[in-house]
Amino acid sequence: MKKITHLDIANYVEKNKTTVDGWTQRQPRLLELVKLGMWCKKNNLDTEKITKLMEFHEMVKGDIK
């Protein structure tokens, strides 16, 4: 899996890296959501793939019990 940096986020949303760095203190929940979305984007995970992964996880979890 590919890691996400503040520079990746800044480039994608067309902001300065210092702006994204500032979200750590000023907007931590926004940064968390943006990181999650950017991680999915960078790792080629769209909604359909995430749904399939969640369904697979539930199926496997049921087999373990």
BELVENHU-V809927 format. One record per residue. N is the residue number from 0. PHI is phi in radians with two decimals (* if undefined). OMEGA is omega as a letter, one per 20 degrees, with the letter a starting at -180 (none if undefined). D_LAST is the distance of its C-alpha to the last C-alpha in whole Angstrom. Layout:
# BELVENHU-V809927
n: <N/N>
phi: <PHI/PHI>
omega: <OMEGA/OMEGA>
d_last: <D_LAST/D_LAST>
This chain:
# BELVENHU-V809927
n: <0/1/2/3/4/5/6/7/8/9/10/11/12/13/14/15/16/17/18/19/20/21/22/23/24/25/26/27/28/29/30/31/32/33/34/35/36/37/38/39/40/41/42/43/44/45/46/47/48/49/50/51/52/53/54/55/56/57/58/59/60/61/62/63/64>
phi: <*/-1.50/-1.39/-1.97/-2.01/-1.08/-1.16/-1.01/-1.10/-1.02/-1.12/-1.21/-1.66/0.99/-2.17/-1.31/-1.05/-1.11/-1.12/-1.14/-0.99/-1.15/-1.09/-0.96/-1.63/-1.46/-2.42/-1.09/-1.23/-1.08/-1.06/-1.04/-1.16/-1.15/-1.06/-1.08/-1.11/-1.18/-1.07/-1.09/-1.09/-1.18/-1.75/0.99/-1.90/-1.73/-1.02/-1.11/-1.16/-1.11/-1.06/-1.11/-1.10/-1.16/-1.12/-1.09/-1.04/-1.11/-1.13/-1.18/-1.05/-1.16/-1.26/-1.30/-1.20>
omega: <a/r/a/r/r/r/r/a/a/r/a/a/r/r/r/r/r/r/r/r/a/r/r/a/a/a/a/r/r/r/r/r/r/r/r/r/r/r/r/a/a/a/r/r/r/a/a/r/r/r/r/r/r/r/r/r/r/a/r/r/r/r/a/a/none>
d_last: <28/32/32/34/37/40/42/40/39/43/44/42/43/46/47/48/46/47/46/42/43/44/41/39/41/42/40/36/34/36/36/32/32/34/33/29/31/34/31/29/33/33/30/31/28/29/28/26/25/23/22/21/19/17/16/15/13/11/11/9/7/6/6/4/0>
